[in-house]
Amino acid sequence: MITRLTPQDASFYRLESSSNPMHIGSLAILRNPAPAGNSGHGPLDYDRLVSLVEARLPLVPRYRHKVREIPFALGRPVWVDDAHFDITYHIRRSALPEPGNDGQLLDLVARLASRPLDSSRPLWEMYLVEGLSEGRCAIFTKTHSALVDGDSALEIGHVILDTSAAPREVADDAWRAHREPADVELLVSALLHLATQPREALEVARHHSAEAFALIDATGKAVKKMVSMVRAAAIGAPDSPLNTRTSRNRRFEVVRTDLEDYRKIRKRFDCSINDVILAVVTGALRNWLLSRGAILTESDALRAVVPMSVYADGPHGELKPASEVHSLVLDLPVGEPNPVIRLSHIKHATEAHSRHQRGVRARTLVHMAGFAPASLHAMSVRSASTFPEHTFNLVITNAPGPQQPMYIGGARMLEMYPVSPLLRNQALSFGLTSYDGRVFYGLNADRDAMADIAVLTASVHESMEEMLGACVQ
């Protein structure tokens, strides 16, 4: 069966580069159960994880599909069954020298997040990391953003999570791969498709014309670049060390905070959880800039793409996923020294933008049992990429997770962190997920540009303390 990539899927697939791999990552830290006696399953090991994922793959069929390009680039690439699908290629095993600590785990995740996926196979990988201290293990998953749209195609984290230690039963899978099409079949199919889609055919023709006249077009490109620079000066983001050419290597750091602290601040200042999170991040960025010797005035700001309008407050203060992921561009007032005024600016800005947000549907996501946020983070990155790169300094994605304990293969999940990709010329991405009464930050950063990322993670705690202190004044 051949399925054409959507225009946005195709754009993500083609955005991939060695210094900007376009996969969304997810890190889950688990507490393994004690060794099994006469009953129970015992610790989660590699073989059990493989069996669990294999049983759940029917719920995410695209995880057995790979991308094939159309000969002569006559149209968008297509999804086809991987006739040689090998789940043991995608699920891998790694171990830290026991007892492994969190710093070693984060270094490993940074290295794994730096590596592009194999484009000749289905675009995902999963790593079981053993050897963590205190009987813990971790699962790091990376899935290409082209693979997940939050509606017809979900992230695999949705289907391996369970609400109890006993994994739920899933219907047996009788999957058999369709024969992979030959290049000539893909070419004929593309030509038939273009015959019924004149608009798309015109785009293909334009693409090939541009190639044919590449040499004559050099002057035109120079003019376009000049126009782009003028435009960027007029409407671009403020100058920032966050915008620079990125390397192939990454740093990854995490922050753990309590959800109840955000609720206290929300109640005290009559705002949303999202507003509080943005105010905390703004304060952290301010302290980090000051640590670098930046001279800030009250009007200074950093511009963020914020695809995070996914919290809906329930009647008893619980958090629920909304039915859309929205993106907006906000100026974060890093120059403002007063935390309450910073929060007030952000509150008014989010209210003003609420009528002009760009929405991405999430119907399938939010009605699934065992809601997991990885798909929402993937959708958020897709939404953020619709903005021109020169118009913002960083991306902040935020998605609510389940507020009750979740399990993978009988092992209880203790913490969960998003690992959002870096878009072009973006040295840092903030990903946040709430789970079981806590809010977990994952900071993915360029290794060269963000050698001081530990200062920024410490600044998140400082900013939170500053906000909590303002509540009692």
SULWOTA-V543270 format. One record per residue. NEAR is the number of other ideal C-beta (glycine too) atoms within 10 Angstrom. Layout:
{{NEAR} {NEAR}}
//
This chain:
{{11} {17} {12} {18} {20} {14} {11} {16} {23} {17} {17} {25} {20} {14} {16} {18} {12} {10} {14} {17} {21} {23} {26} {30} {26} {27} {27} {23} {21} {26} {18} {20} {18} {9} {8} {11} {7} {4} {5} {12} {16} {14} {18} {22} {15} {13} {9} {18} {21} {17} {13} {19} {22} {14} {18} {20} {18} {16} {16} {22} {15} {21} {26} {19} {22} {21} {22} {17} {16} {20} {13} {11} {13} {19} {25} {22} {21} {22} {23} {19} {20} {19} {12} {11} {17} {10} {15} {10} {13} {23} {20} {14} {15} {15} {13} {19} {8} {9} {12} {19} {11} {16} {9} {16} {24} {18} {13} {20} {26} {18} {14} {21} {24} {19} {14} {17} {19} {13} {13} {11} {17} {24} {28} {22} {21} {22} {19} {22} {24} {18} {16} {22} {13} {8} {13} {21} {24} {25} {24} {24} {24} {23} {28} {24} {28} {27} {27} {33} {23} {25} {14} {12} {21} {25} {26} {25} {27} {22} {22} {24} {25} {19} {13} {12} {15} {11} {19} {13} {7} {13} {8} {8} {14} {6} {12} {7} {14} {10} {9} {15} {17} {10} {12} {9} {12} {21} {16} {12} {17} {24} {13} {10} {18} {19} {9} {8} {14} {9} {7} {16} {17} {11} {14} {18} {12} {10} {13} {12} {11} {10} {10} {10} {11} {10} {7} {8} {14} {9} {9} {10} {10} {10} {9} {11} {10} {10} {10} {13} {12} {10} {13} {14} {9} {7} {9} {19} {23} {15} {8} {20} {15} {25} {23} {14} {11} {23} {15} {15} {14} {24} {23} {25} {22} {20} {21} {13} {18} {12} {18} {10} {18} {24} {15} {16} {23} {19} {12} {17} {18} {8} {20} {18} {21} {21} {23} {25} {25} {27} {30} {31} {26} {27} {26} {26} {26} {26} {18} {25} {21} {15} {13} {9} {6} {14} {8} {15} {7} {11} {9} {18} {21} {23} {20} {25} {28} {31} {30} {30} {21} {27} {18} {14} {13} {10} {6} {5} {10} {10} {18} {14} {21} {15} {13} {18} {29} {19} {24} {20} {18} {22} {19} {26} {25} {25} {19} {23} {13} {13} {24} {17} {14} {25} {26} {17} {21} {26} {19} {12} {19} {20} {12} {11} {16} {11} {6} {9} {18} {16} {14} {21} {14} {22} {11} {15} {25} {19} {10} {15} {10} {16} {20} {27} {29} {27} {30} {31} {34} {33} {28} {32} {25} {24} {26} {25} {22} {13} {19} {13} {15} {16} {14} {25} {26} {24} {26} {26} {29} {28} {27} {25} {26} {20} {17} {11} {15} {24} {21} {23} {23} {21} {24} {16} {22} {18} {19} {26} {27} {29} {26} {28} {28} {23} {20} {13} {15} {25} {23} {26} {24} {27} {29} {27} {25} {23} {23} {17} {11} {18} {24} {23} {24} {26} {26} {27} {25} {26} {18} {15} {20} {23} {11} {14} {20} {12} {15} {23} {16} {16} {23} {24} {14} {15} {22} {23} {14} {20} {23} {16} {10} {18} {14} {7} {6}}
//
